[in-house]
């Protein structure tokens, strides 16, 4: 991120994050009150303000917490493979698995990316950049190895892969929940291998 420490976590904060993300995904940020968050978390309203000075601070902490988990998953997936294209497949799988585990947060992330009047827009942009940077590094490594075409715009491609996988995952969970993670991952990888690369042999 921008040099700031990630917010400390605790069982209480985790409960508040879980309550907030589910409520905001259901009702929207503006329609969700601190009282409702406290009630769903099973804590007193004062506990919310003890941990966060405002609802905005709670939401920013929620974004940092959730994207931090996703970034850790991406980084671990990328590091697990020596071959960059295998690493790309692993990162895509990590994103699908994350969204399967945290669908409300993924829905929230997608909706908030389009809002322009929020005080946390800069925070969200920095966090998104942090996640996409992992994908960009993997793509850059594949280009360096000659596995993807030289001159590939890795920034735009990384954003496209992240966004596509996010939408595919939410569509899968909403409309095709009987499909397995392996099945969806295989389809996305097949699409990527056909559209992004690898380069054809000379």
C-alpha positions in Angstrom: 0.0 0.0 0.0 1.2 3.5 0.6 3.4 2.8 3.6 0.6 2.7 6.2 0.5 -0.3 8.5 -2.5 -2.6 8.0 -4.9 -2.1 10.9 -4.4 -4.5 13.8 -6.9 -7.3 13.9 -8.7 -8.8 16.9 -11.7 -11.1 17.4 -13.9 -8.0 18.0 -12.7 -6.3 14.8 -13.2 -9.5 12.8 -16.8 -9.6 14.1 -17.4 -6.0 13.1 -15.9 -6.6 9.7 -18.1 -9.6 9.1 -21.2 -7.7 10.2 -20.4 -4.6 8.2 -19.6 -6.4 5.0 -22.8 -8.5 5.1 -25.0 -5.5 5.9 -23.4 -3.2 3.3 -23.6 -5.9 0.7 -27.3 -6.2 1.5 -28.4 -2.6 2.0 -25.6 -0.4 0.7 -23.2 1.8 2.7 -25.5 4.8 3.1 -28.4 2.7 4.4 -26.3 0.8 6.9 -26.1 2.3 10.4 -23.5 1.8 13.1 -26.3 0.6 15.4 -27.1 -2.2 12.9 -23.5 -3.2 12.6 -23.2 -3.4 16.3 -26.4 -5.4 16.6 -25.4 -7.9 14.0 -21.9 -8.3 15.5 -23.4 -8.9 18.9 -21.6 -6.0 20.6 -22.5 -2.6 22.1 -22.6 0.5 19.8 -19.8 1.9 22.0 -17.6 -1.0 21.0 -17.7 0.0 17.4 -16.5 3.5 18.3 -13.9 2.1 20.6 -12.3 0.3 17.6 -13.1 2.9 14.9 -13.7 6.6 15.2 -16.4 6.6 12.6 -18.4 4.4 10.1 -16.1 5.6 7.4 -13.0 4.5 9.3 -14.7 1.1 9.9 -15.3 0.8 6.2 -11.8 1.8 5.3 -10.5 -0.8 7.8 -12.8 -3.4 6.2 -11.4 -2.7 2.7 -7.8 -2.9 3.9 -8.5 -6.1 5.9 -10.3 -7.8 3.0 -7.9 -6.8 0.2 -5.0 -7.6 2.5 -6.2 -11.2 2.7 -6.6 -11.3 -1.0 -3.2 -9.9 -1.7 -1.6 -12.4 0.6 -3.4 -15.2 -1.3 -2.3 -13.8 -4.6 1.3 -13.5 -3.5 1.4 -17.0 -2.1 -0.1 -18.4 -5.2 2.3 -16.6 -7.5 5.3 -17.7 -5.4 4.2 -21.4 -5.4 5.0 -21.8 -9.1 8.3 -21.3 -11.0 6.7 -21.1 -14.4 5.0 -17.7 -14.9 2.0 -19.1 -16.8 1.5 -21.7 -14.0 1.7 -18.8 -11.6 -1.0 -17.0 -13.5 -3.3 -20.0 -13.3 -2.6 -20.3 -9.6 -3.4 -16.6 -9.0 -6.7 -16.9 -10.9 -7.6 -19.9 -8.8 -6.7 -18.0 -5.6 -9.1 -15.2 -6.7 -11.9 -17.7 -7.4 -11.3 -19.4 -4.1 -11.2 -16.1 -2.2 -14.5 -15.0 -3.7 -16.1 -18.4 -3.0 -15.1 -17.9 0.7 -16.0 -14.2 0.9 -18.7 -13.5 -1.7 -20.2 -10.6 0.2 -16.9 -8.8 0.3 -16.3 -9.5 -3.4 -19.7 -8.0 -4.2 -19.0 -5.0 -2.1 -15.6 -4.5 -3.8 -17.1 -4.6 -7.2 -19.9 -2.1 -6.4 -17.6 0.4 -4.6 -15.1 0.5 -7.5 -17.7 2.4 -9.5 -18.6 5.0 -6.9 -16.8 8.3 -7.3 -18.1 10.3 -4.4 -16.8 8.3 -1.5 -14.1 9.6 0.9 -12.3 6.3 0.7 -11.9 6.3 -3.1 -8.2 6.9 -2.8 -7.9 4.1 -0.3 -9.7 1.7 -2.5 -7.6 2.7 -5.6 -4.4 2.0 -3.7 -5.7 -1.4 -2.4 -6.8 -2.4 -5.9 -3.4 -1.4 -7.3 -1.8 -3.6 -4.7 -3.7 -6.7 -5.9 -3.4 -6.0 -9.6 0.4 -5.5 -9.2 0.8 -9.1 -8.3 -0.9 -10.2 -11.5 1.2 -7.6 -13.5 4.4 -9.0 -12.0 3.4 -12.5 -13.1 2.6 -11.3 -16.6 5.8 -9.3 -16.8 7.8 -12.5 -15.9 6.0 -14.4 -18.7 6.8 -11.7 -21.2 10.5 -11.8 -20.1 10.6 -15.6 -20.7 9.1 -15.3 -24.1 5.8 -17.0 -23.1 3.7 -13.9 -23.8 4.2 -11.5 -26.7 6.7 -8.7 -26.3 5.0 -5.3 -25.8 2.0 -6.7 -24.0 0.4 -4.0 -21.8 0.8 -5.9 -18.6 -1.1 -3.2 -16.5 -4.2 -3.2 -18.6 -4.1 -7.0 -19.0 -3.7 -7.6 -15.3 -6.7 -5.3 -14.6 -8.7 -7.2 -17.2 -7.9 -10.6 -15.7 -8.7 -9.4 -12.2 -11.9 -7.8 -13.2 -13.0 -10.7 -15.5 -12.3 -13.3 -12.8 -14.2 -11.2 -10.2 -17.3 -11.0 -12.4 -17.1 -14.6 -13.5 -16.8 -15.7 -9.8 -19.9 -13.7 -8.7 -21.9 -15.0 -11.7 -20.8 -18.6 -10.8 -21.9 -18.3 -7.2 -25.2 -16.5 -8.1 -26.3 -18.5 -11.1 -24.3 -21.7 -11.4 -23.5 -22.7 -7.8 -23.5 -26.4 -8.6 -20.4 -26.0 -10.6 -17.1 -26.8 -8.8 -14.2 -24.5 -8.3 -12.1 -26.8 -10.4 -14.6 -26.6 -13.3 -14.8 -22.8 -13.2 -11.1 -22.4 -12.9 -10.4 -24.7 -15.8 -12.8 -22.7 -18.0 -11.2 -19.3 -17.1 -7.7 -20.7 -17.6 -8.7 -22.1 -21.0 -10.0 -18.7 -22.0 -6.9 -16.9 -20.8 -4.5 -19.3 -22.5 -6.4 -18.8 -25.7 -6.7 -15.0 -25.5 -3.6 -13.8 -23.6 -1.1 -16.4 -24.7 1.2 -18.2 -24.8 3.0 -17.0 -28.0 2.8 -19.4 -30.9 6.0 -21.2 -31.7 8.1 -19.9 -34.5 
